Amino acid sequence: MAEVYTDRRRKREWYECTFASFAELRDAVDEAALRRTRDERGTAAALLELQRAYPSLPIAVAAKLIKSL
């Protein structure tokens, strides 16, 4: 169980060090491609695509981004 918390903390720290804000993350991704994937193949496929591009991105932040597109 401690490994899960360590992984979450590591991902959160990476996110906070890499992006100053959620808007900066949104500017860094290809919104059109993610939106197209979400609309054609579903939310899970878009999340997987985002996780492949940013493997250290916390899943909660990734889900928030996909929902906000």
PDB file with one MODEL, atoms N, CA, C and O in Angstrom:
MODEL        1
ATOM      1  N   MET A   1       0.823  -1.193   0.000  1.00  0.00           N
ATOM      2  CA  MET A   1       0.000   0.000   0.000  1.00  0.00           C
ATOM      3  C   MET A   1       0.871   1.264   0.000  1.00  0.00           C
ATOM      4  O   MET A   1       0.515   2.274  -0.607  1.00  0.00           O
ATOM      5  N   ALA A   2       1.985   1.192   0.671  1.00  0.00           N
ATOM      6  CA  ALA A   2       2.869   2.356   0.727  1.00  0.00           C
ATOM      7  C   ALA A   2       3.397   2.709  -0.657  1.00  0.00           C
ATOM      8  O   ALA A   2       3.651   3.878  -0.947  1.00  0.00           O
ATOM      9  N   GLU A   3       3.564   1.693  -1.520  1.00  0.00           N
ATOM     10  CA  GLU A   3       4.053   1.954  -2.872  1.00  0.00           C
ATOM     11  C   GLU A   3       3.064   2.783  -3.673  1.00  0.00           C
ATOM     12  O   GLU A   3       3.459   3.620  -4.485  1.00  0.00           O
ATOM     13  N   VAL A   4       1.786   2.550  -3.446  1.00  0.00           N
ATOM     14  CA  VAL A   4       0.749   3.304  -4.151  1.00  0.00           C
ATOM     15  C   VAL A   4       0.838   4.776  -3.767  1.00  0.00           C
ATOM     16  O   VAL A   4       0.796   5.649  -4.633  1.00  0.00           O
ATOM     17  N   TYR A   5       0.960   5.050  -2.481  1.00  0.00           N
ATOM     18  CA  TYR A   5       1.056   6.430  -2.017  1.00  0.00           C
ATOM     19  C   TYR A   5       2.330   7.096  -2.515  1.00  0.00           C
ATOM     20  O   TYR A   5       2.325   8.277  -2.864  1.00  0.00           O
ATOM     21  N   THR A   6       3.422   6.337  -2.546  1.00  0.00           N
ATOM     22  CA  THR A   6       4.687   6.870  -3.038  1.00  0.00           C
ATOM     23  C   THR A   6       4.579   7.217  -4.512  1.00  0.00           C
ATOM     24  O   THR A   6       5.069   8.259  -4.946  1.00  0.00           O
ATOM     25  N   ASP A   7       3.944   6.352  -5.276  1.00  0.00           N
ATOM     26  CA  ASP A   7       3.761   6.598  -6.710  1.00  0.00           C
ATOM     27  C   ASP A   7       2.881   7.826  -6.937  1.00  0.00           C
ATOM     28  O   ASP A   7       3.191   8.666  -7.782  1.00  0.00           O
ATOM     29  N   ARG A   8       1.800   7.929  -6.194  1.00  0.00           N
ATOM     30  CA  ARG A   8       0.918   9.102  -6.319  1.00  0.00           C
ATOM     31  C   ARG A   8       1.659  10.393  -5.978  1.00  0.00           C
ATOM     32  O   ARG A   8       1.519  11.402  -6.670  1.00  0.00           O
ATOM     33  N   ARG A   9       2.441  10.350  -4.915  1.00  0.00           N
ATOM     34  CA  ARG A   9       3.187  11.538  -4.507  1.00  0.00           C
ATOM     35  C   ARG A   9       4.231  11.909  -5.558  1.00  0.00           C
ATOM     36  O   ARG A   9       4.414  13.088  -5.862  1.00  0.00           O
ATOM     37  N   ARG A  10       4.913  10.911  -6.111  1.00  0.00           N
ATOM     38  CA  ARG A  10       5.914  11.152  -7.152  1.00  0.00           C
ATOM     39  C   ARG A  10       5.263  11.790  -8.389  1.00  0.00           C
ATOM     40  O   ARG A  10       5.804  12.733  -8.966  1.00  0.00           O
ATOM     41  N   LYS A  11       4.116  11.272  -8.780  1.00  0.00           N
ATOM     42  CA  LYS A  11       3.415  11.825  -9.946  1.00  0.00           C
ATOM     43  C   LYS A  11       2.934  13.248  -9.670  1.00  0.00           C
ATOM     44  O   LYS A  11       3.035  14.112 -10.541  1.00  0.00           O
ATOM     45  N   ARG A  12       2.417  13.501  -8.479  1.00  0.00           N
ATOM     46  CA  ARG A  12       1.941  14.841  -8.116  1.00  0.00           C
ATOM     47  C   ARG A  12       3.109  15.818  -8.122  1.00  0.00           C
ATOM     48  O   ARG A  12       2.980  16.935  -8.625  1.00  0.00           O
ATOM     49  N   GLU A  13       4.239  15.412  -7.570  1.00  0.00           N
ATOM     50  CA  GLU A  13       5.419  16.288  -7.548  1.00  0.00           C
ATOM     51  C   GLU A  13       5.906  16.569  -8.967  1.00  0.00           C
ATOM     52  O   GLU A  13       6.275  17.701  -9.279  1.00  0.00           O
ATOM     53  N   TRP A  14       5.913  15.556  -9.825  1.00  0.00           N
ATOM     54  CA  TRP A  14       6.323  15.757 -11.222  1.00  0.00           C
ATOM     55  C   TRP A  14       5.398  16.758 -11.898  1.00  0.00           C
ATOM     56  O   TRP A  14       5.861  17.672 -12.580  1.00  0.00           O
ATOM     57  N   TYR A  15       4.114  16.592 -11.714  1.00  0.00           N
ATOM     58  CA  TYR A  15       3.132  17.494 -12.319  1.00  0.00           C
ATOM     59  C   TYR A  15       3.337  18.929 -11.835  1.00  0.00           C
ATOM     60  O   TYR A  15       3.343  19.861 -12.639  1.00  0.00           O
ATOM     61  N   GLU A  16       3.501  19.104 -10.548  1.00  0.00           N
ATOM     62  CA  GLU A  16       3.665  20.443  -9.986  1.00  0.00           C
ATOM     63  C   GLU A  16       4.969  21.105 -10.429  1.00  0.00           C
ATOM     64  O   GLU A  16       5.026  22.327 -10.570  1.00  0.00           O
ATOM     65  N   CYS A  17       6.010  20.310 -10.646  1.00  0.00           N
ATOM     66  CA  CYS A  17       7.292  20.860 -11.098  1.00  0.00           C
ATOM     67  C   CYS A  17       7.306  21.130 -12.599  1.00  0.00           C
ATOM     68  O   CYS A  17       8.021  22.019 -13.061  1.00  0.00           O
ATOM     69  N   THR A  18       6.523  20.373 -13.364  1.00  0.00           N
ATOM     70  CA  THR A  18       6.539  20.479 -14.818  1.00  0.00           C
ATOM     71  C   THR A  18       5.589  21.557 -15.330  1.00  0.00           C
ATOM     72  O   THR A  18       5.916  22.268 -16.280  1.00  0.00           O
ATOM     73  N   PHE A  19       4.442  21.683 -14.724  1.00  0.00           N
ATOM     74  CA  PHE A  19       3.428  22.636 -15.175  1.00  0.00           C
ATOM     75  C   PHE A  19       3.079  23.597 -14.046  1.00  0.00           C
ATOM     76  O   PHE A  19       2.794  23.182 -12.922  1.00  0.00           O
ATOM     77  N   ALA A  20       3.106  24.873 -14.361  1.00  0.00           N
ATOM     78  CA  ALA A  20       2.805  25.889 -13.345  1.00  0.00           C
ATOM     79  C   ALA A  20       1.315  25.935 -13.026  1.00  0.00           C
ATOM     80  O   ALA A  20       0.919  26.348 -11.936  1.00  0.00           O
ATOM     81  N   SER A  21       0.488  25.507 -13.984  1.00  0.00           N
ATOM     82  CA  SER A  21      -0.952  25.541 -13.781  1.00  0.00           C
ATOM     83  C   SER A  21      -1.629  24.531 -14.705  1.00  0.00           C
ATOM     84  O   SER A  21      -1.008  23.965 -15.605  1.00  0.00           O
ATOM     85  N   PHE A  22      -2.911  24.324 -14.455  1.00  0.00           N
ATOM     86  CA  PHE A  22      -3.694  23.435 -15.307  1.00  0.00           C
ATOM     87  C   PHE A  22      -3.765  23.996 -16.725  1.00  0.00           C
ATOM     88  O   PHE A  22      -3.750  23.243 -17.699  1.00  0.00           O
ATOM     89  N   ALA A  23      -3.840  25.314 -16.835  1.00  0.00           N
ATOM     90  CA  ALA A  23      -3.878  25.960 -18.151  1.00  0.00           C
ATOM     91  C   ALA A  23      -2.593  25.694 -18.934  1.00  0.00           C
ATOM     92  O   ALA A  23      -2.634  25.523 -20.152  1.00  0.00           O
ATOM     93  N   GLU A  24      -1.470  25.659 -18.252  1.00  0.00           N
ATOM     94  CA  GLU A  24      -0.208  25.370 -18.925  1.00  0.00           C
ATOM     95  C   GLU A  24      -0.186  23.930 -19.451  1.00  0.00           C
ATOM     96  O   GLU A  24       0.310  23.674 -20.548  1.00  0.00           O
ATOM     97  N   LEU A  25      -0.719  23.004 -18.674  1.00  0.00           N
ATOM     98  CA  LEU A  25      -0.836  21.623 -19.138  1.00  0.00           C
ATOM     99  C   LEU A  25      -1.734  21.565 -20.372  1.00  0.00           C
ATOM    100  O   LEU A  25      -1.407  20.908 -21.361  1.00  0.00           O
ATOM    101  N   ARG A  26      -2.845  22.245 -20.301  1.00  0.00           N
ATOM    102  CA  ARG A  26      -3.797  22.247 -21.418  1.00  0.00           C
ATOM    103  C   ARG A  26      -3.154  22.807 -22.685  1.00  0.00           C
ATOM    104  O   ARG A  26      -3.416  22.316 -23.783  1.00  0.00           O
ATOM    105  N   ASP A  27      -2.320  23.825 -22.538  1.00  0.00           N
ATOM    106  CA  ASP A  27      -1.613  24.393 -23.692  1.00  0.00           C
ATOM    107  C   ASP A  27      -0.569  23.434 -24.251  1.00  0.00           C
ATOM    108  O   ASP A  27      -0.245  23.494 -25.437  1.00  0.00           O
ATOM    109  N   ALA A  28      -0.042  22.555 -23.415  1.00  0.00           N
ATOM    110  CA  ALA A  28       1.029  21.647 -23.826  1.00  0.00           C
ATOM    111  C   ALA A  28       0.524  20.440 -24.616  1.00  0.00           C
ATOM    112  O   ALA A  28       1.280  19.850 -25.389  1.00  0.00           O
ATOM    113  N   VAL A  29      -0.732  20.071 -24.435  1.00  0.00           N
ATOM    114  CA  VAL A  29      -1.259  18.878 -25.110  1.00  0.00           C
ATOM    115  C   VAL A  29      -1.918  19.258 -26.428  1.00  0.00           C
ATOM    116  O   VAL A  29      -2.254  20.418 -26.668  1.00  0.00           O
ATOM    117  N   ASP A  30      -2.092  18.254 -27.271  1.00  0.00           N
ATOM    118  CA  ASP A  30      -2.793  18.433 -28.544  1.00  0.00           C
ATOM    119  C   ASP A  30      -4.281  18.236 -28.281  1.00  0.00           C
ATOM    120  O   ASP A  30      -4.798  17.124 -28.378  1.00  0.00           O
ATOM    121  N   GLU A  31      -4.959  19.325 -27.948  1.00  0.00           N
ATOM    122  CA  GLU A  31      -6.369  19.255 -27.575  1.00  0.00           C
ATOM    123  C   GLU A  31      -7.240  18.666 -28.669  1.00  0.00           C
ATOM    124  O   GLU A  31      -8.128  17.859 -28.395  1.00  0.00           O
ATOM    125  N   ALA A  32      -6.989  19.065 -29.902  1.00  0.00           N
ATOM    126  CA  ALA A  32      -7.819  18.592 -31.016  1.00  0.00           C
ATOM    127  C   ALA A  32      -7.718  17.075 -31.158  1.00  0.00           C
ATOM    128  O   ALA A  32      -8.731  16.407 -31.364  1.00  0.00           O
ATOM    129  N   ALA A  33      -6.520  16.530 -31.051  1.00  0.00           N
ATOM    130  CA  ALA A  33      -6.338  15.081 -31.185  1.00  0.00           C
ATOM    131  C   ALA A  33      -6.999  14.343 -30.023  1.00  0.00           C
ATOM    132  O   ALA A  33      -7.644  13.315 -30.228  1.00  0.00           O
ATOM    133  N   LEU A  34      -6.844  14.858 -28.819  1.00  0.00           N
ATOM    134  CA  LEU A  34      -7.469  14.220 -27.664  1.00  0.00           C
ATOM    135  C   LEU A  34      -8.992  14.299 -27.743  1.00  0.00           C
ATOM    136  O   LEU A  34      -9.681  13.330 -27.422  1.00  0.00           O
ATOM    137  N   ARG A  35      -9.516  15.436 -28.162  1.00  0.00           N
ATOM    138  CA  ARG A  35     -10.959  15.596 -28.311  1.00  0.00           C
ATOM    139  C   ARG A  35     -11.499  14.621 -29.360  1.00  0.00           C
ATOM    140  O   ARG A  35     -12.539  13.994 -29.162  1.00  0.00           O
ATOM    141  N   ARG A  36     -10.776  14.505 -30.479  1.00  0.00           N
ATOM    142  CA  ARG A  36     -11.188  13.601 -31.546  1.00  0.00           C
ATOM    143  C   ARG A  36     -11.191  12.152 -31.039  1.00  0.00           C
ATOM    144  O   ARG A  36     -12.131  11.400 -31.298  1.00  0.00           O
ATOM    145  N   THR A  37     -10.135  11.770 -30.318  1.00  0.00           N
ATOM    146  CA  THR A  37     -10.061  10.418 -29.760  1.00  0.00           C
ATOM    147  C   THR A  37     -11.202  10.184 -28.789  1.00  0.00           C
ATOM    148  O   THR A  37     -11.845   9.134 -28.825  1.00  0.00           O
ATOM    149  N   ARG A  38     -11.457  11.147 -27.927  1.00  0.00           N
ATOM    150  CA  ARG A  38     -12.549  11.017 -26.950  1.00  0.00           C
ATOM    151  C   ARG A  38     -13.892  10.855 -27.646  1.00  0.00           C
ATOM    152  O   ARG A  38     -14.705  10.019 -27.253  1.00  0.00           O
ATOM    153  N   ASP A  39     -14.124  11.662 -28.687  1.00  0.00           N
ATOM    154  CA  ASP A  39     -15.411  11.615 -29.369  1.00  0.00           C
ATOM    155  C   ASP A  39     -15.584  10.350 -30.202  1.00  0.00           C
ATOM    156  O   ASP A  39     -16.690   9.819 -30.303  1.00  0.00           O
ATOM    157  N   GLU A  40     -14.497   9.864 -30.799  1.00  0.00           N
ATOM    158  CA  GLU A  40     -14.590   8.697 -31.674  1.00  0.00           C
ATOM    159  C   GLU A  40     -14.472   7.371 -30.927  1.00  0.00           C
ATOM    160  O   GLU A  40     -15.187   6.418 -31.236  1.00  0.00           O
ATOM    161  N   ARG A  41     -13.572   7.308 -29.947  1.00  0.00           N
ATOM    162  CA  ARG A  41     -13.285   6.029 -29.299  1.00  0.00           C
ATOM    163  C   ARG A  41     -13.625   6.001 -27.813  1.00  0.00           C
ATOM    164  O   ARG A  41     -13.575   4.939 -27.192  1.00  0.00           O
ATOM    165  N   GLY A  42     -13.968   7.138 -27.239  1.00  0.00           N
ATOM    166  CA  GLY A  42     -14.380   7.174 -25.843  1.00  0.00           C
ATOM    167  C   GLY A  42     -13.347   7.808 -24.918  1.00  0.00           C
ATOM    168  O   GLY A  42     -12.192   8.028 -25.283  1.00  0.00           O
ATOM    169  N   THR A  43     -13.809   8.088 -23.720  1.00  0.00           N
ATOM    170  CA  THR A  43     -12.991   8.752 -22.707  1.00  0.00           C
ATOM    171  C   THR A  43     -11.777   7.910 -22.312  1.00  0.00           C
ATOM    172  O   THR A  43     -10.677   8.437 -22.147  1.00  0.00           O
ATOM    173  N   ALA A  44     -11.980   6.608 -22.161  1.00  0.00           N
ATOM    174  CA  ALA A  44     -10.875   5.741 -21.743  1.00  0.00           C
ATOM    175  C   ALA A  44      -9.743   5.756 -22.766  1.00  0.00           C
ATOM    176  O   ALA A  44      -8.571   5.781 -22.390  1.00  0.00           O
ATOM    177  N   ALA A  45     -10.076   5.740 -24.039  1.00  0.00           N
ATOM    178  CA  ALA A  45      -9.054   5.775 -25.092  1.00  0.00           C
ATOM    179  C   ALA A  45      -8.293   7.090 -25.060  1.00  0.00           C
ATOM    180  O   ALA A  45      -7.077   7.112 -25.250  1.00  0.00           O
ATOM    181  N   ALA A  46      -9.001   8.179 -24.821  1.00  0.00           N
ATOM    182  CA  ALA A  46      -8.343   9.487 -24.733  1.00  0.00           C
ATOM    183  C   ALA A  46      -7.429   9.543 -23.512  1.00  0.00           C
ATOM    184  O   ALA A  46      -6.334  10.100 -23.584  1.00  0.00           O
ATOM    185  N   LEU A  47      -7.867   8.973 -22.398  1.00  0.00           N
ATOM    186  CA  LEU A  47      -7.022   8.919 -21.200  1.00  0.00           C
ATOM    187  C   LEU A  47      -5.762   8.103 -21.459  1.00  0.00           C
ATOM    188  O   LEU A  47      -4.671   8.501 -21.050  1.00  0.00           O
ATOM    189  N   LEU A  48      -5.903   6.970 -22.133  1.00  0.00           N
ATOM    190  CA  LEU A  48      -4.736   6.150 -22.457  1.00  0.00           C
ATOM    191  C   LEU A  48      -3.755   6.902 -23.349  1.00  0.00           C
ATOM    192  O   LEU A  48      -2.542   6.831 -23.152  1.00  0.00           O
ATOM    193  N   GLU A  49      -4.284   7.614 -24.321  1.00  0.00           N
ATOM    194  CA  GLU A  49      -3.422   8.395 -25.217  1.00  0.00           C
ATOM    195  C   GLU A  49      -2.665   9.464 -24.438  1.00  0.00           C
ATOM    196  O   GLU A  49      -1.474   9.678 -24.666  1.00  0.00           O
ATOM    197  N   LEU A  50      -3.350  10.129 -23.527  1.00  0.00           N
ATOM    198  CA  LEU A  50      -2.710  11.154 -22.707  1.00  0.00           C
ATOM    199  C   LEU A  50      -1.675  10.530 -21.768  1.00  0.00           C
ATOM    200  O   LEU A  50      -0.599  11.095 -21.572  1.00  0.00           O
ATOM    201  N   GLN A  51      -1.989   9.381 -21.191  1.00  0.00           N
ATOM    202  CA  GLN A  51      -1.042   8.698 -20.304  1.00  0.00           C
ATOM    203  C   GLN A  51       0.192   8.216 -21.058  1.00  0.00           C
ATOM    204  O   GLN A  51       1.284   8.179 -20.490  1.00  0.00           O
ATOM    205  N   ARG A  52       0.039   7.851 -22.317  1.00  0.00           N
ATOM    206  CA  ARG A  52       1.210   7.453 -23.109  1.00  0.00           C
ATOM    207  C   ARG A  52       2.136   8.644 -23.336  1.00  0.00           C
ATOM    208  O   ARG A  52       3.359   8.510 -23.288  1.00  0.00           O
ATOM    209  N   ALA A  53       1.544   9.801 -23.581  1.00  0.00           N
ATOM    210  CA  ALA A  53       2.344  11.008 -23.819  1.00  0.00           C
ATOM    211  C   ALA A  53       2.963  11.539 -22.527  1.00  0.00           C
ATOM    212  O   ALA A  53       4.095  12.023 -22.529  1.00  0.00           O
ATOM    213  N   TYR A  54       2.221  11.448 -21.430  1.00  0.00           N
ATOM    214  CA  TYR A  54       2.674  11.954 -20.129  1.00  0.00           C
ATOM    215  C   TYR A  54       2.459  10.861 -19.073  1.00  0.00           C
ATOM    216  O   TYR A  54       1.491  10.926 -18.315  1.00  0.00           O
ATOM    217  N   PRO A  55       3.344   9.864 -19.013  1.00  0.00           N
ATOM    218  CA  PRO A  55       3.130   8.742 -18.088  1.00  0.00           C
ATOM    219  C   PRO A  55       3.148   9.123 -16.605  1.00  0.00           C
ATOM    220  O   PRO A  55       2.609   8.389 -15.776  1.00  0.00           O
ATOM    221  N   SER A  56       3.746  10.232 -16.270  1.00  0.00           N
ATOM    222  CA  SER A  56       3.794  10.645 -14.864  1.00  0.00           C
ATOM    223  C   SER A  56       2.659  11.574 -14.477  1.00  0.00           C
ATOM    224  O   SER A  56       2.609  12.046 -13.341  1.00  0.00           O
ATOM    225  N   LEU A  57       1.761  11.841 -15.386  1.00  0.00           N
ATOM    226  CA  LEU A  57       0.625  12.718 -15.096  1.00  0.00           C
ATOM    227  C   LEU A  57      -0.365  11.989 -14.189  1.00  0.00           C
ATOM    228  O   LEU A  57      -0.789  10.880 -14.512  1.00  0.00           O
ATOM    229  N   PRO A  58      -0.738  12.593 -13.059  1.00  0.00           N
ATOM    230  CA  PRO A  58      -1.709  11.943 -12.172  1.00  0.00           C
ATOM    231  C   PRO A  58      -3.018  11.679 -12.915  1.00  0.00           C
ATOM    232  O   PRO A  58      -3.469  12.516 -13.697  1.00  0.00           O
ATOM    233  N   ILE A  59      -3.622  10.526 -12.675  1.00  0.00           N
ATOM    234  CA  ILE A  59      -4.829  10.119 -13.388  1.00  0.00           C
ATOM    235  C   ILE A  59      -5.981  11.096 -13.139  1.00  0.00           C
ATOM    236  O   ILE A  59      -6.788  11.332 -14.038  1.00  0.00           O
ATOM    237  N   ALA A  60      -6.070  11.655 -11.957  1.00  0.00           N
ATOM    238  CA  ALA A  60      -7.149  12.600 -11.656  1.00  0.00           C
ATOM    239  C   ALA A  60      -7.007  13.859 -12.510  1.00  0.00           C
ATOM    240  O   ALA A  60      -8.005  14.397 -12.989  1.00  0.00           O
ATOM    241  N   VAL A  61      -5.791  14.326 -12.701  1.00  0.00           N
ATOM    242  CA  VAL A  61      -5.545  15.505 -13.524  1.00  0.00           C
ATOM    243  C   VAL A  61      -5.823  15.170 -14.993  1.00  0.00           C
ATOM    244  O   VAL A  61      -6.399  15.979 -15.720  1.00  0.00           O
ATOM    245  N   ALA A  62      -5.416  13.986 -15.419  1.00  0.00           N
ATOM    246  CA  ALA A  62      -5.661  13.560 -16.792  1.00  0.00           C
ATOM    247  C   ALA A  62      -7.167  13.475 -17.066  1.00  0.00           C
ATOM    248  O   ALA A  62      -7.634  13.926 -18.112  1.00  0.00           O
ATOM    249  N   ALA A  63      -7.914  12.907 -16.141  1.00  0.00           N
ATOM    250  CA  ALA A  63      -9.362  12.796 -16.302  1.00  0.00           C
ATOM    251  C   ALA A  63     -10.020  14.171 -16.334  1.00  0.00           C
ATOM    252  O   ALA A  63     -10.940  14.401 -17.119  1.00  0.00           O
ATOM    253  N   LYS A  64      -9.560  15.076 -15.493  1.00  0.00           N
ATOM    254  CA  LYS A  64     -10.097  16.442 -15.484  1.00  0.00           C
ATOM    255  C   LYS A  64      -9.854  17.114 -16.838  1.00  0.00           C
ATOM    256  O   LYS A  64     -10.728  17.804 -17.363  1.00  0.00           O
ATOM    257  N   LEU A  65      -8.672  16.907 -17.388  1.00  0.00           N
ATOM    258  CA  LEU A  65      -8.347  17.503 -18.684  1.00  0.00           C
ATOM    259  C   LEU A  65      -9.242  16.949 -19.787  1.00  0.00           C
ATOM    260  O   LEU A  65      -9.784  17.714 -20.584  1.00  0.00           O
ATOM    261  N   ILE A  66      -9.400  15.638 -19.840  1.00  0.00           N
ATOM    262  CA  ILE A  66     -10.219  15.015 -20.875  1.00  0.00           C
ATOM    263  C   ILE A  66     -11.663  15.496 -20.764  1.00  0.00           C
ATOM    264  O   ILE A  66     -12.298  15.779 -21.779  1.00  0.00           O
ATOM    265  N   LYS A  67     -12.180  15.591 -19.557  1.00  0.00           N
ATOM    266  CA  LYS A  67     -13.565  16.051 -19.349  1.00  0.00           C
ATOM    267  C   LYS A  67     -13.736  17.517 -19.747  1.00  0.00           C
ATOM    268  O   LYS A  67     -14.820  17.926 -20.164  1.00  0.00           O
ATOM    269  N   SER A  68     -12.679  18.297 -19.621  1.00  0.00           N
ATOM    270  CA  SER A  68     -12.797  19.726 -19.892  1.00  0.00           C
ATOM    271  C   SER A  68     -12.667  20.073 -21.377  1.00  0.00           C
ATOM    272  O   SER A  68     -12.880  21.222 -21.764  1.00  0.00           O
ATOM    273  N   LEU A  69     -12.321  19.097 -22.203  1.00  0.00           N
ATOM    274  CA  LEU A  69     -12.151  19.369 -23.640  1.00  0.00           C
ATOM    275  C   LEU A  69     -13.493  19.585 -24.319  1.00  0.00           C
ATOM    276  O   LEU A  69     -13.542  19.825 -25.525  1.00  0.00           O
TER     277      LEU A  69
ENDMDL
END
